[in-house]
Amino acid sequence: MTPRATVVGAGLAGCEAAWQLARQGIWVTLIEMKPEKMSPAHHSPLFAELVCSNSLRSDRLTNAVGLLKEEMRLCGSLIMAAADAARVPAGGALAVDRERFSGYITKALREHPLVTVESREVTDIPGGPVIIATGPLTSDALSERIAELPGLETLNFYDAAAPIVTLESLNMERVFRQSRYDRGDDYLNCPMNEEEYNAFVDALLEAETAEVHGFEENKVFEGCMPVESMARRGRMVLAFGPLKPVGLRDPRTGREPYAVVQLRQDNAAGTLYNLVGFQTRLKWPEQRRVFGMIPGLENAEFARYGVMHRNTFLHSPGFLNARFEMISRPQCYFAGQMTGVEGYVESAASGLVCGISLGCDLRGMSMSELPGLTALGAMGRYISTPNKSFQPMNCTFGLLDSLPVDKEHKKIRNKQQRYERISERSLAFMRDWSREMGLSDAEA
């Protein structure tokens, strides 16, 4: 009899998990509450909707998330196949056309002969082999059931999404096209002088924010800090953060601006751009007023305003093992941002590990260990290692095993070269591992 499994949630993690199960010959029931029920942050009926940025961040092997992407590609990742197919220009980053990306994934799963899709809300944890991948927007009913699991602390905080503006509404006499350090021209840049920057910060500090029920300022995750919250931390925080001007030169002056707001292409047609790093909870009229002070955005048309939404994650150490499986209930997995991984790619990667692990178990074999010298293994180690102050974490080289240092292996002092060597070591292992697990020969 063909083994069966249930995946709850058709976000990035759930879709990747379902795909990895199906390609191992497992019958999958994929349950998604959209479109019958939509969360406040969701707008599309498609699977794997990108609710914040359209960027999957760096695609370079000198960046840990770039390494993670390549590891996933070696494992036949559906999410990476979709991202590569829906790519839009973004310099050294991997950004995608949202509709094309989600459409690719939805089509692949709905047409797979081993995947059955059910559109309904899940209010309890299903029995049998299951992967819970309901993400940071888990419904209240299911959140309550998860919170009742023994030994688990469920923490709540909020993420913020950046606004999107139309290209045709920008003042291109002020805006210039350039990527940092002359690495192409994929970004639009709005340069500020000192006076403009200070006026913008003053307006941001005085702007009215939307009330978010249960919001606590000190629980906003640093990787998704609202721009107005950053401004409150110090006048120059933005200039050294999302508005940093380094590596850019204003062609009108020939000099580096005092500060720069960058815009990144958000769709394949190049008609929409998002404000990089501008997650916000300002009220919509305030967004029009304050962001309209940015040079080049004086008459900007907002295709989407920034919004604030809930994020839920588990205290995973002691609750999940390094394969994202419940320690107290074998064959029950949690995947995605709710496990304490942070970011689109990391969420999808956790789903990949869950799908491979559960699929192997249902086929009567065990998944070979993913060591900490790989990005996938390091992520699993992070969420499962005892940590009283556990917080969500992006994939960084700091999580991976360091290179050996002895008489034969001198420490590589150049950071980029060191990261390249770490990536080479990881990918050499992953090529062998994916072949051993029978994952490298399937196509998405």
Salt bridges, closest charged atoms under 4 A:
GLU49 OE1 - LYS34 NZ 2.91
ASP59 OD1 - ARG73 NH2 3.37
ASP59 OD2 - ARG87 NH2 3.11
GLU70 OE1 - ARG73 NH1 3.11
ASP84 OD1 - ARG73 NH2 2.87
ASP84 OD1 - ARG87 NH2 3.48
GLU111 OE1 - LYS107 NZ 3.06
GLU118 OE1 - ARG120 NE 2.85
GLU121 OE1 - LYS37 NZ 3.17
ASP124 OD1 - ARG145 NE 2.97
ASP140 OD1 - ARG310 NH1 2.69
GLU148 OE1 - ARG145 NH1 2.11
GLU196 OE2 - ARG174 NH2 3.36
ASP202 OD1 - ARG235 NH2 2.50
GLU208 OE2 - LYS283 NZ 2.84
GLU216 OE2 - LYS219 NZ 3.78
GLU217 OE1 - ARG232 NH2 3.45
GLU217 OE1 - ARG281 NH2 3.10
GLU222 OE2 - ARG233 NH2 3.00
ASP250 OD2 - ARG252 NE 3.94
ASP266 OD2 - ARG98 NE 2.56
GLU286 OE1 - ARG289 NE 2.92
GLU325 OE1 - ARG323 NH2 3.08
GLU346 OE2 - ARG57 NH2 2.69
ASP401 OD1 - ARG381 NH1 2.85
ASP406 OD1 - HIS409 ND1 3.08
GLU424 OE1 - ARG421 NE 3.96
ASP432 OD1 - ARG435 NH2 2.63
